[in-house]
Amino acid sequence: MGGYPSEDILKDFYIPDYVLARRLEEVGDVSHVPACPVVVFVNSNSGGRRGGDLIVTYRTLLNKNQVFDLGETAPGEVLQQLYENLEILKQDGDPLASEIQKRLKLIVAGGDGTANWLLGVVSDLKLPQPPPVATVPLGTGNNLPFSFGWGKKNPGVDRRSVMSFLSQVKTAKEMKIDGWHLVMQMRALKEGSCDPIEPSGQTNSLNAFQQDGFHTFRGRFWNYFSTGMDAQVSYAFHSDRKLHPEKFKNQLVNQSNYFKLGCTQGWFCTSCFHPSSRNIAQLVNVRIMRRQGQWEDLYVPRSIRSIVCLNLPSFSGGLNPWGKPDPKKSHERDLTPPYVDDGLIEIVGFRDAWHGLILLLPEGHGTHLAQTSGVRFEFKKGAADHTYMRIDGEPWRQPLPVDDGSVTVEISHAGQVKMLAPRFCRSKSLHEPSSPIS
């Protein structure tokens, strides 16, 4: 992990109370300007008891009022209050306020769904000088932290480990990352109603609206959206963990349980007991947006049972489904290297979990289907009564139209946010010196 700061250096991360308070108090000592002021958000439910232990350690090292439990406090309220305070202080001539706003960094500890939530909040608030975000891997997959060099194993929660992480945050580089809007519409049926998302599958990533005879759900993702067999296994895993939390006490056990569920759900062989595990072409028509703004049908081989729309080079705990396409095929199909800030998303298909295991090989990859600036899924009537979907680690069971209904999912570009990354990370930017475009 590298070196860690001494006790004296911790003041470089410290934000005084008068800046954080809901009611601005008398200005305190401003003799020291923090080089790397941080606000820390921790999902106390992530990583077994590690989330709660991490909160305790951060509050011991920093001002306890700059460390928040996401189980108790909404990040949007925290950031809105902080930036309102900073603006008032700046207008009053406080020299520290503008420096904190300029240098502020966020730390979020949790799974991919937690990180997705915070990134969405930062994007929605349209903050002046929006802060970059560092991610602590506390989930099962941890694809987002792994993509940006923070690792995929649950970190230590002791004093030394946290100080070492803070040291890396201080020297980390900033990178931009594309965000993607997801809009799902389900036509209301003539008789009765059908909620597209069941209570047991509800996510932080989607918000519901009712309009013009449609159930509409809007969300955003930064890493991936998937539909098909992989999402089904993930849904079974999350449902089982909710029912039997005692069986999911650490990361290694969680990954073992995930593999077992993959076997029982038919991900390694077609299951007669799970008709929703059939191939994607039977369930949905996929259309992609070409750069000139025209939609065209995407050919999906009949063997494909899962489709992943991928923004980052990490999926299912650190595997890279896109890999490195053959240069000749890349030229023929106008494929470019997968940058995280190029406004394009990669679409990859999997036949089954055995196909997924190919990713463990040095040159392994999924089936390259397309690279595009927009995707549209149009689910067929009567093909099945439901399927499964997943957005940045959060799965749900999705009812499908039987007669006069319809379900569509459309994905489009949704701006960018800033991430923090140590010196070496898997994600590549258009603006790095090694980029041919740069």
N, C-alpha and C positions, 0 to 999 in steps of 0.2 A: 504493500500500500504506500510505501515511501515514508518520509519523515512526518512528524506531527508538531504542531506549534507548542511553544511553552505557555505556561499559564499567563504570562504578561501579554503574549500575542493575542490571546482570546478577546482582548478589547477591540481588536480589528474587526470582529464580527458582531460586536455589541451595539444594540440600539437602545438609547435611554428611554425611560418611561414617559417623559413628557411628549415624545414624538408619537408614541404608541397609544396613549390614553384616549379614551372616547371624549373626555373633557380635557382640553388642553390646560395643563398645569403650568406653574411658573417654570421658566426655562432653567434647566440644570447646567451642570458643568459641560462646556463645549470645548475644553482645551484639547481634547483628542478627537480627531476625525477618523472614524472607522474606515479602514481600507476596503473592507468587504462586508458591509452590513447584510445580514441575512434574516429572512423570515422563514420559519420552519413549520411545515405541515406534516403531521404523521397520522396515518390510519391505524388507530390502536387495535383494530380487529385483524390486521394483516400479520403474517409471520408467526402465528400462535401468540405467545405472550411477548414476542419481541417488540411489537409496536408500542405497547405500554411501557416496556423497559426503556425503549429508545427515547420516549418523551421525557422520562425521569432524568436520563443522562443529559439530554440537551438543555433541560431546564436548570440542571445543576451547573452547566458550563456557561450558559448565556443568561440573559434576562428572561425569566420564566414567562414574561408577557409577550415575547417574540416567538414562542413555541406553541403551536395549536394542535389540539386533538380533533381530527376531522369527524370523529364520532359525536362531537359536542358543538363544533363551530363550523359555519359555512365559510369557505375561503373567500367567496365574493364579498361578504360583509367585511371581513378583515381587511382586504386590500382596498376596498372603497373607502373605509374609514381612515386607513393609513395615508392614502393619497390625498384625501380631503385635508387631513392634519398637515401634511407636508406643504400643500398649497397655501394654507392659512399662515403657516410659519414663514414661508418664503416671502409672502406679502408683508409680514411684520419685520422682515429684514434678518431673520435667523440664518446665519451662515452655514449651519450644520444641515438644515433641511434640504437645500439644493444638492449638497454633496451626497447625502443619503439617497436621494431620489436618483442621482446619476449613477451611483455605485451599487444599488440594491440588487441582491440575488435571492432567488427562492430555492428552497430545498423541499422536495416532496418525497415522503417515504411511504411505500405501499405497493400494491400490485399495479398492473398495467391500467386497469380500470380507474384506479385512484389518480394516476398520473394524467390519464386522458381527461378526467374531470377538471383538474387544476389547469391544464393547458387551455381547455375550453373557456374557463372563467377568465384567465388572463387575456385571451383573444376577444371575448365578448365585452370586457370592461373598457377597451380602447384607451388604455392608460397612457398618459404622457411618459415617454421613455419607459416602455414596458420592460420589466425585469426578465433576465434569462433564468432558466429553470434547470436545476440539477436533480437527478432522480436516484433515490436509494432503493435497491431491489429487495422488497419484502414480500413479494407474491410468489406464485408457483412458476409462471413462465418468465416474467421479468424481461420481456423482449425490448422494451423501450430503454431501460437502463443499460442493457447489454449492447444495444445498437450504438450508444454514445459513450461506451468505455467505462461504465461504472460497475461492470460485472453482472453476473446473474445469480450468484449465491447470496443467501441472506447474510448481511454483514454482521460484524460484532456490534454489540450494543453497549460495551463498556466504555469507560472514559477515554482510554487510549485510542480505540477504534474510531470513535466519533471525532476526536481531535485530528486524527489522521485524515478523515474524510473532509473536515473543514479546510485543512491545509490544501487538499486537492481542488476544492471549490474555489479557493482564492486564486489559484494559478490557472484554472481551466479556461479554455478558449470558448468563444461564442460561435454558435452555428445556427442558421435558420433552418426551419423544417416546415414543409407543406402541411396544411391541414385540409381535410376533406369533409364536405357536407354530405350527409346521407338523408334523403327524404323518402320515407316509405308511405305509400297510400294504399288503403284497403277500402274498396267500395262497400258501404253499408248494405247488408242483405235486406231483402224485402220483408222477411218475417224474422223478428227477434234481432238480437245484436250479438256481435262477436268481437270481443276485445282482442286485437292482434297480439298483445303481449299478456301472458298469464301472470298472475301475481308472483308465482315462484320463479319467473324468469325476468322480472323487472330489472332494468339497468339504470345506472346514473347517466348513461350516455345518450338516452333518448327522451324527448319530451313530447307529450301527446297533445293533439289539437283535433277539433271536430269542425269540418267545414264542407259545405256543398255536397252533402251525402257521402263524404269520405271520412274514414278515420285516418288522420295524418300524423306521422311521427317524424320528428326532426332530430338529428344528432350530428355528431362530428367525430372523426377519428384521425389519429396521427400515424398509426402503424398499419392496421389492416381491418378489412371487412371480409368475412368468409361465410359461405353457405354450403350446406351439404353435410357429409359424413363427419368431418373434423369438428364441426359445430355441434353435432349430435352427441359425440363423445364428451365434449367440453360441458354440454348441458347436463349430461348424466353425472359427470364429476361434481359440478357445482351443486346439483340437487342432492346428491349423496352426502356431500360435505355439510350441507345445511341440516340434513336429518340426523347425521351421525358425526358431529364435530370432533368427538373423541378419537375417531379413526384418522384424523388429518392433523397430526401434531407437529410434523416437521416436513421440510422440503423434500427429503429423500423418500419418505413414506408417501407423500402426496404424489410424487412422480410415479411410484410403483403402482399406486391405486389407479392412476390415470391409464397406465398401460393395460391393467386388468380390465378396465371398463372398455377400452378399445377392442379387446377380444370379445367381450360379451355383447357389444353393440354392433358387431359385424364389420368393423373397420378393417380387419385383416382378411375377411372373406365375406362374400355377400350373404346377408342373413335373411332367412325366410320370415323371421319373426319381426323384422324391422323394415317394412316396405318403404319407409321414408329414406332408407339408405340406398335407394336405386340411383342410377346415374343421373347427372345433372341435366343432360339433354332431354330426358323425359319430363322434367319438372319445369324447365324455364327456357325462354329465349333470351339470349344475351346480345345487347347491342352496344357498340362503342362509338365514341366521338372522335372523329378524325380531326386533325389540326385545323382544317379549313371550316370546321363547324358543322360537318355533316355526319349524321348517324349512319352506321352500317352494321349489318348482322355479323356476329362473331361465330365462326365455326367452332363448336365444342365437340371433340371426339366422344363417341358413345361410351367409351370406357371410363370417362372422367366422373368421379363421384363427389368431388369437392372442388370448389373454386375459391381462390384467395386473391383479393385485390390488395396488393402489398405496397406500402410506402417506404418501409425501412428494411434493412438487410437482416432481419431477425424474426423468426416465427417458431412457435412451439418450443420455446426455451433455448433459442440461440441458433437454430438452423436457418440457412439462407436458401429458400426455394428457387429464387431467380438464378443464382449462381452466375456463371460466365457463359452466355450463349456463344455458340460457334460463330466466329467472325464472318464467315461466308453467309450463314443464315441471317445474322444481324444486318448485314448490308442489304440482302434481298428483301427483308421485312422492315427495313428502316427502324431497327432497334438501336437505342443509344445506351451508354452505361447508366445504371440506376442511381441517380443523384437524389438526395432527400429534399432538394429545394428547386427542382426543375419543372414543377407543375405537371408532371406525368406520374401515372401510377402503373405498376406492373401487374398483369393478370396471369396467375399461375394455376394449373390444374393438377389434381392428384387422382390416380386410379384407386388407390387404397393405401393402407398404412405401410405395406411392404414397399410401395413406390416412395412413400415418405422417408423410409429408412435409407434410401439411396442418397439422401442429403448428407448422411454421415460420411460418405466417400469424398475424397478430395475434390473431384470434379462433379459431384452429384448435384442434381437440380430437378425441379418438377417439370411439367410440360409447359413450355412458353406459349401462351395463348395470344397475348397482345401487350402493347404499351400505349397508354391513351390518356387524354385529359378529362374523360368522362365515361361513365358506364351506366347502362340501364338494364335491369333484370325485369322481365315480364313473365310472371308465373302463369302456367297453363291451368285452365279450368279442369277439374276432375282428375288430374294426374295423381294426386294424393291429398289427404285431408290436412296434412301439415308438413312442414319441413323445419330445419333448424338454421339459425343464423348466429353470428358472433361478431362483436365489434370491440377490438382492442382488449380481448380477454374476457368480455362479458357476453355470455350466450343467452339465447331465448328460444322458445318453441313457438313457431310461427304458423297459425292456421292458414290454409290456402283455400281459394274459391272452389266451391263444388258445382254451382250452377250459374247464377247471374252475378256473382261477385268477381272481383279482380284484385290482384296484389302486384304492385310495382315498387321497385327500389331503384332510386336514381342517385348516382354519386357524382359530385362535381367539386372543383377546387374551391377552397375556403380560406385563402390568405395564408399567412405564415406567422409562427412564433419563434422566439429565440431559445435555444437549448444551450446548456453548458456541457463541455466534453473535456476530459483529460487530453493530454498531448496525442495519444494514439487511440483511435476509435474506428469502428467498422464503417460507420456512416460516412459518405463522401459528399462534398459540396461542389456545386458548379464553380464556386469562387475560390477553391483551393488551387495553389500553384500547379499541382499535378494534374488538374483537370484539363483535358484537351480543349474544351470550350473556353476555359479561363485563359 
